[in-house]
Structures are given as C-alpha cells and as structure tokens.
Amino acid sequence: MLAYEYGGVLGQPWGAAGFAWPPQLFWNNVPKMNSHSLNEMRAVAVGVESSKRVPILGCVAWGYEYPAAIGTGSPDNSNEGGWKEWGQWMKNHPQYYATQWWDETDARYKPPEAGYVTPMMPMEAADWPTEWLPPAGWVAPAGWVNNKPASRISYGQWLGVRLAQLALQVGCRGMYCADYVVDLEWGDAIDYNPRVVDDFAAWAKITIPPGTVGARADVIQTNHKSKWFDYKCTKFAEFYGSMAKNLIANGKVPLVGGQTFAPHKRGAGLDPRILIESSAGVAGKYYYFNIELQADELRPPKEYWRCSIAVGATAAREPDILFGGHMDTVGGQGSFDRSVKNAGHDTAWGLKVITQQWLSVGWTHIADRKGVVRRAIGSMIRSYWDAGTTPQTENDLILQHIPRHPFGPAVYYSVAIERTFENVNGKYGNNHWFCLEKSEREMLPLKAGVRRGDLRGFCTGYWVSDVGINALKPADYPSAWIVYDSDKLPAAERSRLAAIAPIIDPEKNFAAAAEQLWALGPVRVSQDSNQCLNCLAFVDQRGSVIIMVSNTLETAGSGSLMFTNVSNGKFTCWGLLGTGNATLTTVGNKGSIAVSVPARGTIVYEIPGLKWLGH
C-alpha cells in the first residue's frame, strides 16, 4: 500500500500534530490549543480516520530548540507559548541533560547538551511540569496520583504519556518520530550522565565503580556493552510502549514508530525485537517503522540490491512489526532528482534506479514467526511526505505478483551472531555485524585487488531469522542457508538450520562456496567475469515463478538463467518487463535461457507451471 493514500497507513493532521518539539510537550501553553483551532485540528484528524488511515503526531527535534526557546539562538521563540515554558523548565533542570562519554580533560569533550534529555534518564516525580495537564476524562497509568507520576520513572515514560495526552486532545492515536526523538541522536556516545549510569547498574545488577564520566563509560564499554545496549533499547521500549499503553487505556488503537535505518542501531536505543518482547513495550501490531532507503541532496542513490538487503534483514529480524520502505521517486520535493544530478547522472539513469529499487524491495520476502512467507514490507512512501510520482508499471507488478514461497537460498539473520560483535572491548571497537554489507559485497562486480563479487549471479530476496526457522514448512525451505560469520553460530541454532538445508558461508570458502550454492539450484545467472547480473526469484500467489534480473554495470550485460532441480518439460517464460517471451526446456531437471539486460536495466519473467523439486 502507499502510506498516505486512502486505505494506507497514516496521516499527520494540521495543527498540533506538526508542532515543534517544545510546544508538543507544553501544549497547554499554546494559544491555538485554547481557541477554535483545536476543533479544526480534531476535524482534520477525523478526516484522516475516514480515509482509513491512522492520524498521528509527527515528533521530531533537531537540536536548535533550546537556544531558540531561551532567546539565545535563531529563531528567537522565547516569548512564544509552549516554547517559553519548555525553555524555562529545561534551564531549571540541568541535572537531567544528556552527557557524552568523554572527560572534561579530553580535547573531544563537549558539555552536556542543554535541552536534550534521553529516555533513559530517571526522573523525579516532583519535577513533573505543573503546566502538563491532561485532557478532560483522561485515564492515567496505574500508580499515578493526581495525574502525575507518584515515583521515579524514566523520561521515556514521561514522554510517552505526555504525547498520549496531546494525541487524545487533538484526535490522534499515535506518533511517527525522527531524528532526536526516534532514537539517540548521538548513538552510543551518549548518555553517560551519572544518574543514567547508576540506573543502568541497578537495572543490570552490576557494579560500576565511582569515577569520572569517561572512566565509568570505559567500564561499560569494556565489560557490559551488550547489556548496555539492552538497557537503552528497553528504555526506548518504555517510551513507545508508554504512549501506546496509555492510548489503549483511553480507548484508542495506537500506532507508534518512526523512521529508521537498516540495520537497526541497538547502540542508539532501537531494537525492534526488544520493543515487542520487553514488558515495557506492546505487541508488534501497534508499531510502524519506515526503513530509510531514499536518496536526497546529502545521500547518493543506493547501489543495486542494497535496499532489498536492508528491508529483508530488518523485517526478518523482527517479523511481528510492520515495516515500510521510504522509496525513491521523481517529482515531489525533488530530493531524488537532485541526488541523481549531484551524482552526475541524467533522469533516464535515475528511472532505472527506481525500477530496480521498487521491484527488489517490493518482492523481497521473509518467513515470519508462524513460518508464513510474505513480503518484507507492508507499505511504501514515495520520497518525502509520500509526495513523489508513483512508478506505475513497477507498482502494478508488485501488486500483481505476491511472494508466497521462495525459489532459492535464504540469507540467515542470527541475533546470537549479532550480539557477539557487541562484546568487542572499548568505546571504538566494532560492535556491528556486517551481514548486510557482506551480502551486498558478494553481488558487486569483480574488481582487481578487492575481495568481492564471489556470488555474482546469486538469487537473492529471501531472508529468515532465528525467530522464523522453528515453524518453517518444507514448501518454504531454502536451497541453502547463507550465513556470514558462521563460526559464531550457536550449536543448537546450527543444528536447526542444518536439518533444513546446507549452511554456506561465502566468506569462508569464496568461489568454492559459490559453486556449492549453484549446484543446489534452483536458479542463478551464469555470466562472464566482466558481467554483473544478479537475480531475485519467488513463487507468487498463482504458483508462477517470478524472476527479475538486474544489471549493476553501466554497460549492457548478457548471460544465462540456469535452472537446476526443477520439473522437466517446456515452459513459456512471459516477459513482464524489459524483455520478450522465451521458452525454457528442461531435461534431466535442468535447463537454461539466454538473457540480455541493458546497462543498469532490469528485466522480469513469469514462468507458469515450473516446479522446484521437493517443494
């Protein structure tokens, strides 16, 4: 679905839903909230509901707010209702400010960031702003007294409840967050405020000796990094969960989330699995996150297949949450057009990028917790504000052909492997599993002196994680499991995988791993070493095999689609995009068809009746 259209996902009504961060929190002090404008806001929210979308608050901060609120920055909002009160409250409570991990004696030291309080911060009940009054008839969380918290709780809970109050006041039932709000703007370099560190130690049941900010940060980073990530992600679960739970308590069906990158930044406080598994969070159906895939003035167009890999890994890692794709389109605010121009390319080149991105993202598929194979994403936003032009041919193909079963190997995402990389010592040690980057690397063109491209011709598009394997049915078994850093795979997990299909680690055996993979079928692209064609395949809702082939290079490409372990016979390959029809003849459960793909082009075939043996 297209997120902002009728029957889509969400919409941001006029008014408070689009207020800046300070007046969203101190909304009781905003004149518009006490005038006829309030009824207009509610009426627009009703309109969003009538279009079968969720009216949400757009929650974002950028770091300029505090100077603007106290009159030392531009613009000067110090006399505006909501801004003034927020600035004064922040000025009076410096003990809560976010703190980076360097000591004051370090040349990189930056003082605590005024106006930025992280969701991890434990807040004293007495500091709840007197201006924060709820809507009439509001149902408070359990344990609250006189519409205020009765004990110390996290700032994440404060924010979640306060934003729920605003949403209820203006007829919204959710929020969509970005930048300073969606997760930690400064990632793992923040928040080492002593109050937060003490709270973490109590939460984790560990001892962090007294010392400087930098020294205590070193203790965490050297000894407790993965647990520290869990703590931060739990506090963000309190933020999102508090809003959702309070909306539910007040009779609303919530939708909370925002925009995010792939892979998710646990170090920045966002782990979708913790959002649903923590008691602080809510069920997956109440979340919605868009994965940022878009190009703009500051972001060049993505390499082919990167977007497919991003949505596959993210959605498979936590399949209970609805993810959308923030896509490239021409028009709208012109962000993609300017990105293409900045990269030195023309519109025709950009349109090829859009074709490849939309089809590969729309057809990437995962296995969920129930073993059901489905699309990785549930919606798309056409560039910023869903304002770009719909690539109609591509969108029609996506809607007409729904992935129901795989037709090839699966890339496997293991959270257990992911966590082993979080235990590298020190502030600057790698804490990131490069599964996504390695997947992309193996599909890149060969290049002298660079280790990449061993899986050129790979059939991609199918992702499964450790929560998706237990209920997987034989019809959805992959031909093989692609597992990067497989030496870190726990024994029990390895056994479960091996009982389903062979485990192949391309990084361990390079080209030999590719040969092993090719023998397992059912489809790949055979090509010369100077070519770079890759494919994506699946079985759609009518039982047809759908295959797309994309050419990464700036020159025309050719090769053959090689089929192995498939039914014998003669099959018509209908050219759906960029190519004519072809005939596939298989004997001995093997066959091939020649393919030619223009520079940066994409072609698509539909093959009715072809069966993958054993499936």
C-alpha positions in Angstrom: 0.0 0.0 0.0 1.0 3.6 -0.4 1.3 5.0 3.1 -0.6 8.3 2.7 -3.3 7.3 0.2 -6.8 6.1 1.1 -6.5 2.8 3.0 -2.8 3.4 3.6 -1.1 3.7 6.9 -1.1 7.1 8.5 -1.6 10.8 8.1 -0.4 13.9 10.0 -3.3 16.3 10.6 -3.0 20.0 10.6 -2.1 21.7 13.9 -0.5 20.2 17.0 0.5 17.0 15.2 3.0 19.2 13.3 4.1 21.4 16.2 7.8 21.7 17.0 9.0 19.5 19.9 8.8 22.1 22.7 5.1 23.1 22.1 4.2 19.5 21.6 5.3 18.9 25.2 4.0 22.1 26.7 0.9 22.2 24.5 -1.3 23.5 27.3 0.5 26.8 26.9 0.0 27.2 23.2 -2.8 29.7 22.3 -4.0 27.6 19.4 -4.8 24.8 21.8 -7.3 27.1 23.6 -9.1 28.5 20.6 -11.3 27.5 17.6 -8.2 26.0 16.1 -8.5 23.0 18.4 -11.8 22.0 16.8 -10.2 22.4 13.4 -7.4 20.0 14.4 -9.9 17.5 15.6 -11.9 17.7 12.4 -8.8 17.1 10.2 -8.0 14.1 12.4 -11.5 12.7 11.8 -10.8 13.2 8.1 -7.7 11.1 8.3 -9.6 8.4 10.1 -12.3 8.4 7.5 -9.7 7.7 4.8 -8.8 4.5 6.7 -5.5 5.8 8.0 -4.2 6.5 11.5 -3.9 10.2 12.5 -0.5 10.6 14.1 1.7 13.2 15.8 4.9 13.9 13.8 7.5 14.1 16.6 10.9 15.5 15.7 13.7 17.6 17.3 16.9 18.8 15.7 19.0 20.3 18.4 18.3 24.0 17.8 15.3 24.1 20.2 17.0 25.1 23.5 18.8 28.2 22.2 15.6 29.2 20.4 13.5 28.7 23.5 15.6 30.8 25.8 16.3 33.6 23.3 20.0 32.9 22.5 19.5 31.4 19.1 17.8 31.9 15.8 14.8 32.0 15.6 14.0 33.6 18.9 10.9 31.8 20.2 11.4 32.7 23.8 8.1 34.6 24.0 6.0 32.1 22.3 3.6 29.9 24.2 5.0 26.4 24.7 8.5 27.4 23.7 8.9 29.7 26.6 7.8 27.3 29.2 9.8 24.4 27.8 13.0 26.5 27.7 12.5 27.6 31.3 11.9 24.1 32.5 15.0 22.9 30.7 17.0 25.7 32.1 16.0 24.9 35.6 16.8 21.1 35.4 20.4 20.8 34.1 20.8 17.6 36.2 18.9 15.7 33.5 20.9 16.8 30.5 22.4 14.2 28.2 26.1 13.6 28.7 28.7 12.3 26.3 31.4 9.8 27.2 34.5 12.0 27.3 36.0 13.6 30.4 36.3 17.3 30.6 40.1 17.0 30.2 39.6 15.3 26.9 40.0 17.5 23.8 36.9 15.9 22.4 34.8 16.8 25.4 31.5 18.6 24.8 29.5 19.9 27.8 26.1 18.3 28.5 23.6 19.1 25.7 21.1 21.6 27.1 17.6 20.7 26.0 18.3 17.1 25.3 17.2 14.6 27.9 17.3 11.0 26.8 14.6 8.4 27.5 17.0 6.6 29.8 17.0 9.4 32.4 15.4 8.6 35.7 13.1 11.5 36.6 11.9 12.6 40.0 8.2 12.8 40.3 8.4 16.3 41.9 9.8 17.7 38.6 6.8 16.9 36.5 5.9 20.3 35.0 2.9 21.9 36.6 1.8 23.0 33.1 1.4 19.4 31.9 -2.3 18.9 32.4 -4.2 16.1 30.8 -7.4 16.3 28.6 -10.7 16.0 30.3 -11.6 12.5 31.3 -8.1 11.2 30.8 -7.3 7.8 32.2 -3.9 7.8 33.9 -1.4 4.9 34.1 -1.6 2.6 37.1 0.2 4.1 40.1 -0.2 7.7 39.1 -1.6 10.2 41.6 -3.4 13.4 40.7 -2.5 12.9 37.0 1.2 12.8 37.8 3.8 10.0 38.4 4.0 9.1 42.1 7.6 7.8 41.9 10.8 7.9 39.9 10.3 6.6 36.4 12.2 7.1 33.1 11.9 10.2 30.9 10.9 7.8 28.2 7.7 7.1 30.2 7.2 10.8 30.8 7.4 11.5 27.1 5.2 8.6 26.1 2.4 9.5 28.5 2.7 13.3 27.7 2.4 12.7 23.9 -0.5 10.3 24.5 -2.3 13.2 26.3 -1.7 15.5 23.3 -2.8 12.9 20.8 -6.0 12.4 22.8 -6.6 16.1 22.9 -6.5 16.6 19.2 -8.0 13.3 18.0 -4.8 11.4 17.1 -3.8 7.9 18.1 -0.1 7.5 17.5 3.1 9.1 16.7 5.8 9.0 14.0 9.2 10.0 15.2 12.5 11.1 13.7 16.0 12.5 14.5 16.4 13.4 18.2 13.2 11.6 19.1 13.1 8.3 17.3 16.4 7.1 19.0 19.6 8.5 20.4 20.8 11.3 18.1 24.4 10.7 19.1 24.3 7.0 19.2 26.4 5.1 21.7 28.5 8.2 22.6 25.6 9.3 24.9 24.1 9.1 27.7 26.7 8.8 30.4 25.0 11.2 32.8 25.8 9.8 36.3 22.1 9.4 37.0 21.7 7.2 34.0 24.8 5.1 34.7 23.7 4.5 38.2 20.2 3.4 36.9 21.8 1.1 34.4 24.0 -0.5 37.1 20.9 -1.2 39.2 18.9 -2.5 36.2 21.7 -4.8 35.1 22.6 -5.8 38.7 26.3 -4.9 38.2 28.8 -2.7 40.0 30.2 0.3 38.2 32.8 1.9 40.5 32.7 5.7 41.2 34.8 7.8 38.9 34.8 10.3 36.1 32.3 10.2 33.3 34.9 8.9 30.9 36.2 6.2 33.3 32.7 4.9 34.0 31.9 4.9 30.3 35.0 2.8 29.7 33.8 0.3 32.3 30.5 -0.1 30.5 32.1 -0.2 27.0 34.8 -2.7 28.0 32.7 -5.1 30.1 29.0 -4.6 29.6 28.4 -3.2 26.1 25.7 -5.7 25.0 23.8 -5.3 28.3 24.1 -1.5 27.9 22.5 -1.8 24.5 19.7 -3.9 26.0 19.2 -1.3 28.7 18.9 1.6 26.2 16.6 -0.3 24.0 14.4 -1.2 26.9 14.1 2.5 27.8 13.0 3.3 24.3 10.5 0.5 24.6 9.2 2.4 27.7 8.9 5.5 25.5 7.0 3.9 22.7 5.1 1.5 25.0 4.0 4.1 27.4 2.3 6.1 24.7 0.7 3.0 23.2 -0.5 1.6 26.5 -2.0 4.9 27.6 -3.8 5.3 24.3 -5.2 1.8 24.7 -6.3 2.6 28.3 -8.1 5.6 26.9 -10.0 3.5 24.3 -7.8 4.0 21.2 -5.9 1.6 18.9 -2.4 3.0 18.8 0.3 3.1 16.1 3.7 4.3 17.2 7.1 4.3 15.5 9.1 6.4 13.1 11.8 6.4 10.5 14.9 4.2 10.9 17.9 2.8 9.2 18.9 -0.8 8.5 20.4 -2.5 10.3 18.8 -1.2 13.5 21.1 0.7 15.8 20.9 -1.0 19.1 23.6 1.3 20.3 21.3 4.2 19.6 18.5 2.5 21.6 16.3 1.0 18.9 15.9 -2.8 18.8 12.5 -3.8 17.3 12.7 -7.2 19.0 13.0 -5.6 22.4 10.1 -3.3 21.5 7.8 -6.3 21.4 9.5 -8.8 23.8 10.1 -6.4 26.7 7.2 -5.9 29.1 7.8 -2.2 28.6 6.6 -2.4 25.0 3.5 -3.6 23.2 2.5 -6.1 20.6 4.1 -5.8 17.2 0.8 -4.8 15.5 1.0 -1.4 17.3 4.3 -0.4 15.7 5.2 1.0 12.3 8.6 2.0 11.1 9.8 3.2 7.7 13.2 2.0 6.7 15.1 4.9 5.1 16.1 3.9 1.6 15.8 7.2 -0.1 18.3 9.4 -1.8 18.4 13.1 -1.4 20.8 16.1 -1.7 23.0 14.6 1.0 22.6 10.9 0.2 23.6 9.5 -3.2 21.4 6.9 -5.0 21.9 3.4 -3.5 23.8 0.6 -5.1 21.6 -2.1 -6.7 20.3 -4.7 -4.2 21.2 -2.6 -1.1 17.6 -1.6 -0.5 16.4 -5.2 -0.9 19.0 -6.4 1.6 18.1 -3.6 4.0 14.4 -4.5 4.2 14.9 -8.2 4.1 17.3 -8.2 7.1 15.3 -5.7 9.1 11.9 -7.3 8.6 13.1 -10.9 9.1 14.9 -9.9 12.3 11.6 -8.8 13.8 8.7 -10.1 11.6 5.9 -9.1 14.0 6.4 -5.4 13.3 5.1 -3.6 10.2 7.9 -2.0 8.3 7.5 0.3 5.3 10.0 1.4 2.7 11.0 5.1 2.2 11.4 4.9 -1.5 12.9 7.0 -4.3 10.6 8.7 -6.8 10.9 11.5 -9.2 8.9 14.7 -8.6 7.5 15.6 -5.2 10.0 17.8 -3.4 12.7 16.9 -6.0 15.0 15.2 -3.5 15.8 12.2 -5.7 16.1 14.3 -8.8 18.7 16.4 -7.2 20.6 13.4 -5.8 20.8 11.9 -9.3 22.1 15.2 -10.7 24.6 15.6 -7.9 25.9 12.1 -8.8 26.5 13.2 -12.4 23.6 11.2 -14.0 20.5 12.1 -16.0 16.9 11.3 -15.5 16.9 8.2 -17.6 19.6 6.7 -15.3 17.6 7.7 -12.2 14.5 6.0 -13.6 16.4 2.7 -13.9 17.4 3.1 -10.2 13.8 3.5 -9.3 12.7 0.4 -11.3 15.4 -1.8 -9.6 14.7 -0.4 -6.1 10.9 -0.7 -6.2 10.8 -4.2 -7.7 13.6 -5.6 -5.5 12.1 -4.1 -2.3 8.5 -5.0 -3.2 9.5 -8.6 -3.9 11.9 -9.2 -1.1 10.3 -11.8 1.2 10.7 -13.2 4.7 9.5 -16.1 6.9 7.6 -14.8 9.9 7.3 -16.4 13.4 4.4 -18.7 12.2 6.5 -19.9 9.2 4.5 -17.9 6.7 6.4 -16.5 3.8 5.3 -12.9 2.9 6.6 -9.6 1.6 9.3 -8.0 3.8 7.4 -4.7 3.9 3.8 -3.7 4.0 3.8 -0.2 2.6 5.8 2.4 0.7 6.3 6.1 1.0 7.1 7.9 -2.3 10.0 10.1 -1.3 9.5 12.7 1.4 5.9 13.1 2.6 4.8 10.5 0.1 4.7 13.3 -2.4 6.6 11.8 -5.4 5.2 10.2 -8.5 4.2 6.6 -8.4 6.3 4.4 -10.8 3.1 2.9 -12.1 4.4 -0.1 -14.1 6.6 -1.2 -11.2 3.9 -0.7 -8.6 1.4 -2.7 -10.7 3.9 -5.6 -11.0 4.5 -5.6 -7.2 0.7 -5.7 -6.5 0.0 -8.3 -9.2 2.7 -10.8 -8.0 2.8 -11.6 -4.3 5.6 -13.7 -2.9 4.1 -16.8 -1.3 7.1 -19.3 -1.4 10.8 -19.0 -2.0 12.6 -20.1 -5.1 16.2 -20.2 -4.0 18.5 -19.8 -1.0 17.9 -17.7 2.1 20.2 -15.3 3.8 20.0 -16.1 7.5 20.0 -13.4 10.2 21.1 -14.6 13.6 20.7 -12.3 16.6 23.1 -14.5 18.5 25.8 -13.8 16.0 24.9 -10.1 16.0 25.4 -9.9 19.8 28.9 -11.5 19.6 30.1 -8.3 17.8 28.8 -6.1 20.6 31.3 -7.6 23.1 34.3 -6.1 21.4 36.1 -4.1 24.0 36.3 -0.3 24.2 34.5 2.7 23.0 35.7 2.4 19.5 35.6 -1.3 19.0 33.4 -2.6 16.2 30.0 -3.5 17.6 28.3 -4.1 14.3 27.7 -7.4 12.5 28.4 -6.7 8.8 25.9 -9.2 7.5 24.2 -6.7 5.2 27.3 -5.2 3.9 28.8 -8.6 3.2 25.6 -9.7 1.4 25.9 -6.7 -0.9 29.6 -7.1 -1.4 29.3 -10.6 -2.8 26.9 -9.3 -5.5 29.2 -6.5 -6.7 31.3 -6.6 -9.9 34.7 -8.2 -9.7 37.5 -5.7 -9.1 41.2 -6.3 -9.1 42.7 -6.4 -5.6 39.3 -6.3 -3.9 37.7 -9.3 -2.2 34.2 -9.1 -3.6 31.8 -10.5 -6.2 32.1 -14.2 -5.5 28.3 -14.6 -5.6 27.6 -12.6 -8.8 24.6 -14.3 -10.4 23.2 -15.0 -6.9 19.4 -15.5 -6.5 18.6 -13.1 -3.6 15.4 -11.9 -2.0 14.6 -14.4 0.8 15.5 -13.7 4.4 14.9 -15.7 7.5 16.0 -15.0 11.1 16.3 -17.1 14.3 12.6 -16.5 15.1 11.5 -17.7 11.7 13.0 -21.1 11.4 11.1 -23.2 14.0 7.7 -23.1 12.2 9.1 -23.2 8.6 7.3 -25.6 6.3 9.1 -27.8 3.7 7.5 -25.8 0.9 9.4 -22.8 2.2 12.7 -24.4 2.9 15.6 -22.6 1.1 18.0 -24.4 -1.2 20.7 -23.3 1.3 21.4 -21.0 4.2 23.7 -18.2 3.5 25.3 -17.5 6.9 28.0 -14.9 7.3 30.4 -15.4 10.3 29.0 -18.9 10.7 31.8 -19.8 13.1 29.9 -17.7 15.7 26.6 -19.6 15.2 25.5 -21.4 18.4 25.5 -25.1 18.2 21.7 -25.5 18.7 21.0 -22.9 16.1 23.4 -24.6 13.7 21.7 -27.9 14.2 18.2 -26.5 13.4 19.5 -24.9 10.2 21.4 -28.0 9.1 18.3 -30.1 9.5 16.6 -27.9 6.9 19.2 -27.1 4.3 23.0 -26.9 3.9 24.8 -24.0 5.5 27.1 -22.0 3.3 29.4 -19.2 4.4 30.6 -17.3 1.3 33.3 -15.5 3.3 34.9 -18.8 4.4 35.3 -20.6 1.0 34.9 -17.7 -1.5 34.3 -19.0 -5.1 34.1 -22.6 -3.8 31.1 -21.7 -1.7 29.5 -20.2 -4.8 30.0 -23.4 -6.7 28.4 -25.4 -3.9 25.5 -22.9 -3.9 25.0 -23.1 -7.7 24.7 -26.9 -7.6 21.8 -26.7 -5.2 19.7 -24.6 -7.6 17.0 -23.8 -8.5 18.1 -20.7 -10.4 21.1 -18.4 -10.9 22.7 -16.3 -13.6 25.7 -17.7 -15.4 27.9 -15.0 -16.9 31.4 -14.0 -17.9 33.7 -12.4 -15.3 33.3 -8.9 -16.8 29.5 -9.1 -16.2 27.4 -8.4 -13.1 23.9 -9.7 -13.4 22.0 -10.8 -10.3 18.5 -12.1 -9.8 15.6 -12.3 -7.4 13.0 -15.1 -7.6 9.9 -16.4 -5.8 6.7 -18.3 -6.3 3.7 -16.0 -6.5 0.1 -16.4 -5.3 -0.9 -18.3 -8.6 2.1 -20.7 -8.4 4.1 -18.9 -11.1 7.8 -18.5 -10.7 8.7 -14.8 -10.9 12.3 -13.9 -11.8 13.8 -10.4 -12.0 17.4 -9.9 -13.3 19.2 -6.6 -12.8 22.4 -5.3 -14.4 24.6 -3.4 -12.0 27.0 -2.2 -14.7 26.9 0.9 -16.9 27.3 -1.3 -20.0 24.9 -3.9 -21.4 25.0 -7.3 -19.9 24.3 -10.9 -21.0 24.3 -14.4 -19.6 22.0 -17.3 -19.0 19.5 -18.1 -16.4 20.5 -21.6 -15.3 17.8 -23.8 -13.7 18.6 -26.9 -11.6 16.5 -29.3 -9.6 13.3 -28.3 -11.4 10.5 -30.1 -13.2 11.0 -31.4 -16.7 9.1 -30.0 -19.7 8.7 -27.0 -21.9 7.7 -23.8 -20.2 6.8 -20.4 -21.6 8.7 -17.5 -19.9 6.4 -14.5 -20.2 8.4 -11.3 -20.4 6.7 -8.9 -18.0 9.3 -6.1 -18.1 12.2 -5.2 -20.4 12.3 -8.4 -22.4 10.3 -10.6 -24.8 8.9 -14.0 -24.2 11.2 -17.0 -24.1 10.9 -20.8 -23.9 12.6 -22.9 -21.2 13.1 -26.5 -22.0 14.3 -28.7 -19.1 15.7 -32.2 -19.4 17.2 -34.1 -16.5 15.7 -31.4 -14.3 18.0 -28.8 -15.8 17.7 -26.1 -18.4 18.6 -22.5 -19.3 17.5 -19.5 -21.2 19.7 -16.7 -22.5 19.2 -13.2 -21.1 20.3 -9.7 -22.2 19.9 -6.8 -19.9 20.6 -3.1 -20.9 23.0 -1.0 -18.9 21.6 -0.5 -15.4 18.5 -2.3 -16.6 16.1 -4.8 -15.1 14.0 -7.5 -16.8 11.2 -9.7 -15.3 9.9 -13.1 -16.3 6.9 -15.0 -15.2 7.1 -18.8 -15.7 3.8 -20.6 -15.0 3.9 -24.3 -14.2 7.6 -24.6 -13.4 8.1 -26.6 -10.1 11.1 -26.7 -7.8 11.7 -30.4 -6.9 10.9 -31.1 -3.3 8.7 -28.0 -3.0 
